[in-house]
Amino acid sequence: MSRILIVLVWISLMGIPRANAQFDEDQLGAWYMYFFSGKMGEGPWGVQGDAQFRNWDLGGDLEQLLLRGGITYSPENANIKFTLGYGNITTGAFGDDNSTVSESRMYQEALFPTVFADRFFLTHRFRYEQRWVEGQDMRTRYRYNLFMNIPLNQPNLKQGAIYLALYNELFINGERSIGSGNTVEIFDRNRFYTALGYSIKDNLRTQLGVMKQTTNNWSKNQLQWSLHHSF
């Protein structure tokens, strides 16, 4: 299993183009992530959230520490989940600069899972964010993510499944002005992700892959290892 993961990461890195930026884009970054979701009893309410430790390199040069959680609501007889949540983010500067910027963030999202051709597990995620970034005016952002998991050795994602995990997420800023005469572009960023996953249990999966993040000014590869836990 570990050899397959290494080969997948290497192939992904070889196939991703690079661009110029103010920092070393050739240096592989790393994100280490834990995602959880669960129901509160037998009713429609639940919880979800994640903790992410993001680095400009493989470890030690902080890019972001992100802690996020929310309350979910799944209407009866409807294949959709709504979330109202809050996130706290600490963003670090690249290199030897140890300065950080803090951010508080409210978000609302809707998840639409579906299965295509009995083999392709798709999820549409729409997210709307209200962001309070240190030193900036309050601003908003729109995000759309299409996830796809494809089991390779069995027809489902239950225990023992080896699967291909893909996603693409587009970020659009709601406002250009962020205060003090500063502006941002309407296009914020795009993330494209390819990974190999393994279902340790029916409710516990792990993934290892590479995410390509692209903004107007830079583009960078991030190694991603994640744990996905439902209860």
DRENGU-417647 format. One record per residue: x, z, y of N, C-alpha, C in turn; residue in one letter. Coordinates in Angstrom, 1 decimal, decimal comma, padded with zeros to 4 digits, m for minus. Each point is the difference from the previous one (the first is absolute). Last residue first. Example, Ala and Ser with C-alpha at 12.3 -4.5 7.8 and 13.67 -1.06 7.14 Angstrom:
DRENGU-417647
- n.xx n.zz n.yy ca.xx ca.zz ca.yy c.xx c.zz c.yy res
- 012,8 007,1 m002,2 000,9 000,0 001,1 m000,8 000,8 001,1 S $
- 000,3 m000,1 m005,7 m000,9 000,0 001,2 000,9 000,0 001,2 A $
***
This chain:
DRENGU-417647
- n.xx n.zz n.yy ca.xx ca.zz ca.yy c.xx c.zz c.yy res
- m019,1 012,7 009,5 m000,5 001,2 m000,8 m001,4 000,3 000,3 F $
- 004,8 m003,6 000,6 m001,4 000,3 000,2 m000,5 001,1 m000,8 S $
- 004,9 m002,5 001,9 m000,6 001,1 m000,7 m001,5 000,1 000,3 H $
- 004,9 m003,0 000,5 m001,4 m000,1 000,3 m000,8 000,9 m000,9 H $
- 005,4 m001,1 002,0 m000,8 000,7 m001,0 m001,4 000,0 000,4 L $
- 004,8 m003,1 001,3 m001,2 000,7 000,4 m000,7 000,6 m001,3 S $
- 004,5 m002,7 002,6 m000,4 000,7 m001,2 m001,2 000,8 000,3 W $
- 002,9 m004,4 002,4 m001,1 001,0 000,0 m000,2 000,6 m001,4 Q $
- 003,7 m002,9 003,7 m000,3 000,4 m001,4 m001,1 001,0 000,0 L $
- 000,8 m003,7 003,9 m000,1 001,4 m000,4 m000,2 000,2 m001,5 Q $
- 001,7 m003,9 004,2 m000,5 000,3 m001,4 000,1 001,5 m000,2 N $
- m000,8 m002,9 004,8 000,9 000,8 m000,8 m000,6 000,2 m001,4 K $
- m000,1 m002,5 005,4 m000,5 m000,1 m001,4 000,9 000,7 m000,9 S $
- m001,3 m000,6 005,8 000,9 000,3 m001,1 m000,8 m000,2 m001,3 W $
- m002,0 m000,7 004,4 001,4 000,1 000,3 001,0 000,1 m001,1 N $
- m005,0 m000,4 m000,2 000,5 m001,0 000,9 001,5 000,0 000,3 N $
- m001,4 002,0 m004,6 m000,6 000,2 001,3 000,4 m001,2 000,8 T $
- m000,2 001,5 m005,6 000,4 m000,9 001,1 m000,8 000,3 001,2 T $
- 001,6 001,9 m005,3 m000,7 000,3 001,2 000,5 m000,9 001,1 Q $
- m000,1 000,4 m005,7 000,5 m000,8 001,1 m000,8 000,3 001,3 K $
- 000,9 002,7 m005,0 m000,9 m000,4 001,0 000,8 m000,7 001,2 M $
- 000,6 001,2 m005,7 000,6 m000,2 001,3 m001,1 m000,5 001,0 V $
- 000,1 003,4 m004,8 000,0 m001,4 000,5 000,6 m000,1 001,4 G $
- m002,3 003,4 m004,2 001,3 m000,2 000,6 000,1 m001,5 000,4 L $
- m003,9 004,1 m001,7 000,4 m001,3 000,3 001,4 000,0 000,7 Q $
- m003,9 003,2 m003,2 001,2 m000,1 000,8 000,3 m001,5 000,2 T $
- m004,6 003,5 m001,5 000,8 m001,2 m000,1 001,2 000,0 000,9 R $
- m004,5 003,0 m002,2 001,3 000,1 000,6 000,9 m001,2 m000,3 L $
- m004,5 001,1 m001,9 m000,1 000,3 001,5 001,3 000,2 000,7 N $
- m000,4 m001,2 m004,7 m001,1 m000,8 000,6 m000,1 000,3 001,5 D $
- 004,9 000,6 m001,7 m001,3 000,5 m000,6 m001,1 m000,9 000,6 K $
- 004,2 m001,6 000,8 000,4 001,1 m000,8 m001,1 000,7 m000,8 I $
- 000,7 m005,0 002,0 m001,0 001,0 000,0 000,5 001,1 m001,0 S $
- 002,8 m003,8 003,1 m000,2 000,6 m001,3 m001,0 001,1 000,1 Y $
- 002,0 m004,7 003,1 m000,5 001,3 m000,2 m000,2 000,4 m001,4 G $
- 002,8 m003,5 003,7 m000,4 000,2 m001,3 m000,5 001,4 m000,2 L $
- 000,2 m003,4 004,6 000,5 001,2 m000,8 m000,4 m000,2 m001,4 A $
- m000,1 m002,1 005,5 000,0 m000,4 m001,4 000,6 001,1 m000,8 T $
- m002,1 m001,1 005,4 000,6 000,9 m001,0 m000,2 m000,6 m001,4 Y $
- m000,3 m000,7 005,9 m000,2 m000,7 m001,3 000,8 000,8 m001,1 F $
- m001,9 000,6 005,5 000,8 000,5 m001,1 m000,5 m000,7 m001,3 R $
- 000,0 m000,4 005,9 m000,5 m000,4 m001,3 000,9 000,6 m001,1 N $
- m001,3 001,0 005,7 000,9 m000,2 m001,1 m000,7 m000,6 m001,2 R $
- m001,6 000,1 004,8 000,8 001,2 m000,2 001,1 m000,2 m001,1 D $
- m003,1 m003,2 003,6 000,5 000,1 m001,4 001,0 001,2 m000,1 F $
- m001,6 m000,7 004,2 m001,2 000,2 m000,8 000,4 000,1 m001,5 I $
- 003,7 001,6 003,5 m000,7 m001,2 m000,4 m001,2 000,3 m000,8 E $
- 001,9 003,4 003,8 000,3 m000,5 m001,3 m000,7 m001,3 m000,3 V $
- 001,8 003,0 004,7 m001,0 m000,7 m000,8 000,6 m000,3 m001,4 T $
- 000,8 003,3 004,9 000,5 m000,6 m001,2 m001,2 m000,6 m000,8 N $
- m000,1 002,7 004,3 000,3 m001,4 000,1 000,5 m000,7 m001,2 G $
- m001,6 004,5 000,1 001,3 000,0 000,7 000,4 m001,5 000,2 S $
- m003,6 000,3 m003,8 000,3 001,0 001,0 001,4 m000,3 000,7 G $
- m002,2 m002,7 m003,4 000,2 001,3 m000,6 000,4 001,0 001,0 I $
- m002,5 m005,3 m000,6 000,6 001,0 000,9 000,1 001,4 m000,7 S $
- m002,2 m003,6 m002,3 001,4 m000,4 000,3 000,7 001,0 000,8 R $
- m004,1 000,6 m003,7 000,3 m000,2 001,4 001,4 m000,4 000,1 E $
- m001,8 000,4 m004,3 m001,2 m000,1 000,7 000,2 m000,2 001,5 G $
- 003,2 m001,6 m004,3 m000,2 001,0 001,0 m001,3 m000,2 000,8 N $
- 001,3 m001,3 m005,2 m000,3 m000,6 001,3 m000,2 001,1 001,0 I $
- 002,1 m001,1 m005,4 m000,2 001,0 001,0 m000,3 m000,7 001,4 F $
- m000,1 m001,1 m005,8 000,2 m000,5 001,4 m000,4 001,1 000,9 L $
- 001,7 m000,5 m005,5 m000,8 000,7 001,0 000,4 m000,5 001,4 E $
- 000,2 m001,0 m005,8 000,4 m000,5 001,3 m000,9 000,7 001,1 N $
- 001,8 000,7 m005,6 m000,9 000,1 001,1 000,5 m000,7 001,2 Y $
- 000,6 001,0 m005,9 000,2 m000,8 001,2 m000,9 000,5 001,1 L $
- 001,9 001,1 m005,4 m000,7 000,5 001,2 000,4 m000,8 001,2 A $
- 000,0 m000,2 m005,8 000,6 m000,5 001,2 m000,9 000,4 001,2 L $
- 000,6 002,7 m005,0 m000,8 m001,0 000,9 000,9 m000,4 001,2 Y $
- m000,6 002,9 m005,1 001,0 m000,5 000,9 m000,7 m001,1 000,8 I $
- m002,2 004,3 m002,9 000,0 m001,3 000,6 001,3 m000,3 000,8 A $
- m001,4 004,2 m002,4 000,9 m000,9 m000,7 000,0 m001,4 000,6 G $
- m004,2 003,0 001,1 001,3 000,5 m000,4 000,7 m001,0 m000,9 Q $
- m003,5 m002,3 003,0 000,0 001,3 m000,5 001,4 000,3 m000,6 K $
- m002,0 m004,0 002,3 001,0 000,7 000,6 000,1 001,5 m000,6 L $
- m001,7 m004,9 m002,5 m000,4 000,9 001,0 001,2 000,8 000,5 N $
- 000,0 m003,4 m003,6 m000,9 m000,5 001,0 m000,5 001,0 001,1 P $
- 005,1 m000,4 m002,4 m001,4 000,4 m000,5 m001,0 m000,4 001,1 Q $
- 004,7 m000,9 000,6 000,0 000,3 m001,4 m001,3 000,4 m000,6 N $
- 000,7 m001,1 004,7 000,8 m001,0 m000,7 m000,1 000,2 m001,5 L $
- m003,1 001,1 004,9 000,6 000,5 m001,2 000,7 m001,1 m000,9 P $
- m000,9 000,3 005,4 m000,2 m000,9 m001,1 000,6 000,6 m001,3 I $
- m001,8 001,2 005,5 000,8 000,4 m001,2 m000,4 m000,8 m001,2 N $
- m000,3 m000,1 005,8 m000,4 m000,7 m001,3 000,9 000,6 m001,0 M $
- m001,9 000,7 005,6 000,8 000,4 m001,1 m000,4 m000,8 m001,3 F $
- m000,4 m000,4 005,7 m000,5 m000,5 m001,3 001,0 000,4 m001,1 L $
- m001,2 001,7 005,4 000,9 m000,1 m001,2 m000,8 m000,5 m001,2 N $
- m000,2 000,7 005,9 m000,7 m000,6 m001,2 001,1 m000,1 m001,1 Y $
- m000,8 002,6 005,2 000,8 m000,3 m001,2 m000,9 m000,6 m001,1 R $
- 000,4 001,5 005,8 m000,8 m000,5 m001,1 000,9 m000,4 m001,2 Y $
- 000,3 003,5 004,6 000,6 m001,0 m000,8 m000,9 m000,3 m001,2 R $
- 000,6 002,7 005,4 m000,6 m000,2 m001,3 000,6 m001,1 m000,8 T $
- 001,3 004,0 004,1 m000,3 m001,4 m000,3 m000,5 m000,1 m001,4 R $
- 001,7 003,6 004,4 m000,7 m000,1 m001,3 m000,4 m001,5 m000,2 M $
- 004,3 001,0 003,0 m001,4 000,2 000,1 m000,6 m000,2 m001,4 D $
- 005,1 001,8 000,3 m000,9 m001,2 000,2 m001,4 000,3 000,2 Q $
- 003,7 003,1 m001,1 000,5 m000,8 001,2 m000,8 m001,2 000,2 G $
- m000,6 001,9 m004,8 000,7 000,8 001,1 000,5 m001,0 001,1 E $
- m004,3 m001,3 m002,9 001,5 000,0 m000,2 000,6 000,7 001,2 V $
- m004,9 m000,6 m002,4 000,6 000,8 001,1 001,5 000,1 m000,2 W $
- m004,4 m003,3 m002,0 001,4 000,5 m000,1 000,4 000,7 001,4 R $
- m004,2 m002,0 m003,6 000,1 000,5 001,4 001,4 000,8 000,1 Q $
- m002,2 m004,0 m003,7 000,8 001,2 000,4 m000,1 000,2 001,5 E $
- m002,4 m002,7 m004,6 000,0 000,1 001,4 000,7 001,3 000,5 Y $
- m000,5 m003,4 m004,8 000,3 001,2 000,7 000,1 m000,1 001,5 R $
- m001,5 m002,4 m005,2 m000,1 m000,2 001,4 000,3 001,4 000,7 F $
- 000,9 m002,5 m005,1 000,0 001,2 000,8 000,0 m000,4 001,5 R $
- m001,0 m002,0 m005,4 000,1 m000,3 001,4 000,0 001,3 000,8 H $
- 001,4 m001,4 m005,3 m000,6 000,9 000,9 000,2 m000,4 001,4 T $
- 000,2 m001,9 m005,7 000,2 m000,1 001,5 m000,6 001,1 000,7 L $
- 001,7 m001,7 m005,1 m000,6 001,1 000,6 000,3 000,0 001,5 F $
- m000,1 m003,5 m004,4 000,5 000,2 001,3 m000,7 001,1 000,8 F $
- m001,3 m001,4 m004,3 001,4 000,2 m000,2 000,7 000,3 001,3 R $
- m004,7 m001,6 m001,0 000,3 001,1 m001,0 001,4 000,4 m000,1 D $
- m001,9 m003,2 003,3 000,4 m000,6 m001,3 000,4 001,1 m001,0 A $
- m000,4 002,2 004,4 m000,1 m001,4 m000,1 000,5 m000,5 m001,3 F $
- m001,9 004,8 002,7 000,8 m000,6 m001,1 m000,3 m001,4 m000,1 V $
- m000,1 004,1 004,1 m000,7 m001,0 m000,8 000,9 m000,5 m001,1 T $
- m000,7 003,9 004,5 000,7 m000,4 m001,2 m000,9 m001,0 m000,8 P $
- 000,4 002,0 005,2 m000,9 m000,8 m000,8 000,8 m000,5 m001,3 F $
- 000,2 003,9 004,5 000,7 m000,6 m001,2 m001,1 m000,8 m000,8 L $
- 000,9 002,0 005,4 m001,0 m000,3 m001,1 000,8 m000,7 m001,1 A $
- 001,1 003,6 004,6 000,2 m001,1 m000,9 m001,1 m000,3 m001,0 E $
- 002,2 002,8 004,8 m001,2 m000,2 m000,8 000,3 m001,2 m000,9 Q $
- 003,2 003,9 003,0 m000,3 m001,3 m000,5 m001,3 000,0 m000,8 Y $
- 003,8 002,6 003,8 m001,3 000,1 m000,7 m000,2 m001,4 m000,6 M $
- 004,7 002,6 001,8 m000,8 m001,2 m000,3 m001,3 000,4 m000,7 R $
- 004,9 001,7 002,8 m001,2 000,4 m000,6 m000,9 m001,2 m000,1 S $
- 005,6 000,6 000,7 m001,2 m000,7 000,2 m001,1 000,7 m000,8 E $
- 005,6 000,4 002,1 m001,1 000,5 m000,8 m001,3 m000,8 000,3 S $
- 005,7 m000,9 000,1 m001,3 m000,1 000,8 m001,1 000,5 m000,9 V $
- 005,8 000,7 000,2 m001,2 m000,3 m000,7 m001,2 m000,1 001,0 T $
- 006,0 000,0 m000,5 m001,2 000,3 000,8 m001,2 m000,5 m000,8 S $
- 004,9 m000,3 m001,1 m000,9 000,9 m000,7 m001,3 000,3 000,8 N $
- 004,1 m004,0 m000,5 m000,9 000,6 001,0 m001,0 000,9 m000,8 D $
- 003,2 m002,9 m002,1 000,5 001,4 000,3 m000,9 000,7 001,0 D $
- m002,3 m004,1 m002,6 001,4 000,3 000,2 000,3 001,4 000,3 G $
- m004,9 m001,9 001,2 001,0 m000,6 m001,0 001,4 000,5 000,4 F $
- m004,4 003,0 001,1 000,7 m001,2 000,5 001,0 m000,4 m001,1 A $
- m004,8 002,6 m001,0 001,3 000,2 000,4 000,7 m001,3 000,5 G $
- m005,2 002,5 m000,5 000,7 m001,2 m000,1 001,4 000,2 000,5 T $
- m004,6 002,7 m002,0 001,3 000,2 000,7 000,8 m001,2 m000,2 T $
- m005,6 001,4 m000,5 001,2 m000,9 m000,3 001,1 000,4 000,9 I $
- m005,2 001,4 m002,1 001,0 000,5 000,9 001,3 m000,8 m000,4 N $
- m005,8 m000,7 m000,7 001,4 m000,1 m000,4 001,0 000,5 001,0 G $
- m005,7 m000,1 m001,9 001,0 000,3 001,0 001,4 m000,1 m000,5 Y $
- m005,5 m001,9 m001,3 001,2 000,8 m000,2 000,9 000,1 001,2 G $
- m004,8 m002,0 m002,9 000,4 000,5 001,4 001,2 000,9 m000,2 L $
- m002,5 m004,0 m003,3 000,9 001,1 000,3 000,1 000,3 001,5 T $
- m003,2 m002,8 m004,3 000,4 000,2 001,4 000,8 001,2 000,2 F $
- m001,4 m003,7 m004,2 000,4 001,3 000,4 000,4 000,0 001,5 K $
- m003,0 m003,1 m004,1 000,8 000,1 001,3 000,3 001,4 000,2 I $
- m003,3 m002,6 m003,1 001,4 000,0 m000,4 000,8 000,0 001,3 N $
- m005,0 002,1 m001,3 000,7 m001,0 000,9 001,5 000,1 m000,3 A $
- m003,6 002,9 m001,8 m000,3 m001,3 m000,3 000,6 m001,1 000,9 N $
- 000,2 004,7 002,2 m000,4 m000,2 m001,4 m000,4 m001,5 m000,2 E $
- 003,8 001,4 003,6 m001,4 000,0 m000,2 m000,4 m000,3 m001,4 P $
- 004,4 002,4 001,9 m000,3 m001,2 m000,8 m001,6 000,0 m000,2 S $
- 004,1 002,4 003,3 m001,4 000,0 m000,3 m000,3 m001,3 m000,8 Y $
- 004,5 003,5 001,8 m000,6 m001,3 m000,4 m001,5 000,2 m000,4 T $
- 004,3 002,4 003,2 m001,2 000,2 m000,8 m000,6 m001,3 m000,4 I $
- 005,5 000,9 001,1 m001,3 m000,2 000,5 m001,1 000,4 m000,9 G $
- 005,8 m000,3 001,6 m001,0 000,5 m000,9 m001,4 m000,2 000,6 G $
- 006,0 m000,6 000,5 m001,4 m000,5 000,3 m001,0 000,5 m001,0 R $
- 005,5 m000,1 002,0 m000,9 000,8 m000,8 m001,4 m000,3 000,5 L $
- 005,5 m002,0 000,5 m001,5 m000,2 000,2 m000,8 000,9 m001,0 L $
- 005,2 m001,3 002,3 m000,6 001,0 m000,9 m001,5 000,0 000,3 L $
- 004,2 m003,9 001,0 m001,3 000,8 000,3 m000,2 001,0 m001,1 Q $
- 004,3 m002,0 000,7 m000,8 m001,0 000,7 m001,3 000,7 000,4 E $
- 005,1 002,1 m001,3 m001,5 000,0 000,0 m000,6 m001,1 000,8 L $
- 004,5 000,7 m002,9 m000,3 m000,5 001,3 m001,5 m000,2 000,2 D $
- 001,4 001,7 m004,2 000,8 000,7 001,0 m000,2 m000,4 001,4 G $
- m000,6 m003,2 m004,5 m000,2 001,5 000,2 000,8 000,6 001,0 G $
- m000,2 m004,8 m001,0 m000,6 000,6 m001,3 m000,3 001,4 000,1 L $
- m000,1 m002,4 004,6 000,9 m000,3 m001,1 m000,7 000,5 m001,3 D $
- m002,4 000,6 003,8 000,6 m001,3 000,4 001,0 m000,4 m001,1 W $
- m004,3 003,2 m001,2 001,4 000,0 000,5 000,4 m001,4 000,4 N $
- m004,6 003,5 m001,2 000,6 m001,3 000,2 001,3 000,0 000,6 R $
- m004,0 003,0 m002,7 001,3 000,2 000,6 000,7 m001,4 000,1 F $
- m005,4 002,0 m000,7 001,0 m001,1 m000,1 001,3 000,4 000,8 Q $
- m005,2 001,7 m002,2 001,2 000,5 000,6 001,1 m001,1 m000,2 A $
- m005,9 000,2 m000,2 001,3 m000,4 m000,4 001,1 000,7 000,8 D $
- m005,8 m000,1 m001,5 001,0 000,1 000,9 001,3 m000,5 m000,6 G $
- m005,7 001,5 m000,7 001,1 m000,9 m000,3 001,0 000,2 001,0 Q $
- m005,1 002,1 m002,2 001,1 000,1 000,9 001,0 m001,1 m000,4 V $
- m005,8 000,8 m000,4 001,3 000,1 m000,7 001,1 000,1 001,1 G $
- m005,9 m000,5 m001,2 001,1 000,4 000,9 001,3 000,1 m000,8 W $
- m004,6 m000,9 m001,7 000,7 m001,2 000,6 001,2 000,3 000,8 P $
- m001,7 003,3 m004,2 m000,6 m000,7 001,1 000,8 m001,1 000,6 G $
- 001,0 003,4 m003,5 m000,7 m001,2 m000,5 m000,6 m000,8 001,1 E $
- 004,4 003,1 000,9 m001,2 000,2 m000,9 m000,5 m001,3 m000,4 G $
- 003,2 m000,9 003,2 m000,3 001,4 000,1 m001,3 000,2 m000,8 M $
- 004,2 m003,8 m000,6 m001,4 000,3 000,3 m000,2 001,5 000,1 K $
- 004,7 m003,2 000,9 m000,8 000,8 m000,9 m001,4 000,2 000,5 G $
- 005,5 m002,2 000,8 m001,4 m000,1 000,3 m000,8 000,8 m001,1 S $
- 005,5 m001,3 002,1 m001,0 000,8 m000,9 m001,4 m000,3 000,5 F $
- 005,7 m001,7 000,3 m001,4 m000,2 000,4 m000,9 000,8 m000,9 F $
- 005,6 m000,4 001,7 m001,0 000,6 m000,9 m001,4 m000,2 000,5 Y $
- 005,5 m002,2 000,7 m001,4 000,3 000,4 m000,8 000,6 m001,1 M $
- 005,0 m002,0 002,5 m000,4 000,8 m001,2 m001,4 000,6 000,3 Y $
- 003,4 m004,3 001,9 m001,2 000,9 000,2 m000,3 000,7 m001,3 W $
- 004,5 m002,9 002,4 m000,7 000,6 m001,1 m001,1 000,9 000,5 A $
- 003,8 m004,4 001,5 m000,6 001,3 000,2 m000,8 000,5 m001,2 G $
- 004,3 m003,6 000,8 m001,2 000,3 m000,7 m000,5 001,4 000,4 L $
- 003,1 m003,5 002,9 000,1 001,3 m000,7 m001,4 000,3 m000,6 Q $
- 000,8 m003,8 002,8 000,5 m000,2 m001,4 000,1 001,3 m000,8 D $
- m001,3 m000,2 004,7 m001,1 m000,4 m000,9 000,5 m000,2 m001,5 E $
- 001,8 002,8 004,4 000,5 m000,7 m001,2 m001,1 m000,3 m001,0 D $
- m000,9 000,4 005,4 000,6 000,9 m001,0 000,3 m000,9 m001,3 F $
- m002,0 m001,9 003,8 000,9 000,9 000,7 000,6 001,0 m001,0 Q $
- m001,6 m005,0 m001,7 m000,6 001,2 000,7 001,1 000,8 000,7 A $
- m001,3 m005,0 m003,1 000,9 000,8 000,8 m000,8 001,1 000,7 N $
- m001,3 m002,2 m005,0 000,1 m000,4 001,4 000,9 000,9 000,8 A $
- m001,2 m001,9 m005,5 000,4 001,0 000,9 000,0 m000,5 001,5 R $
- m002,6 m001,0 m005,3 000,8 m000,4 001,1 000,3 001,1 001,0 P $
- m001,0 000,2 m005,5 m000,5 000,3 001,3 000,9 m000,4 001,1 I $
- 000,7 m000,2 m004,9 m001,0 m001,0 000,5 m000,5 000,2 001,3 G $
- 003,1 002,9 m002,4 000,6 m001,3 000,1 m000,9 m001,0 000,7 M $
- m001,6 004,4 m001,0 001,0 000,0 001,1 000,6 m001,4 000,2 L $
- m002,9 000,7 m003,7 m000,7 000,0 001,3 000,9 000,0 001,2 S $
- 001,8 000,2 m004,4 m000,6 m001,3 000,3 m000,7 000,0 001,3 I $
- 001,8 004,1 m001,4 001,1 m001,0 000,3 m000,6 m001,3 000,4 W $
- m003,0 003,3 m001,6 000,5 000,3 001,4 001,1 m001,0 000,4 V $
- m001,6 m000,3 m004,5 m001,0 m000,3 001,0 000,4 000,2 001,4 L $
- 002,9 001,4 m003,5 m000,1 m001,5 000,1 m001,0 m000,4 001,1 V $
- 000,2 004,6 m001,0 001,2 m000,4 000,7 000,0 m001,6 000,2 I $
- m003,4 001,9 m002,7 m000,2 000,3 001,4 001,2 m000,4 000,9 L $
- 000,2 m000,5 m004,7 m000,9 m000,9 000,5 m000,2 000,2 001,5 I $
- 002,7 003,0 m002,4 000,6 m001,3 000,2 m000,9 m001,0 000,6 R $
- m001,7 004,2 m001,2 000,8 000,1 001,2 000,8 m001,3 000,3 S $
- m002,7 000,4 m004,0 m000,8 000,0 001,2 000,9 000,0 001,3 M $
***
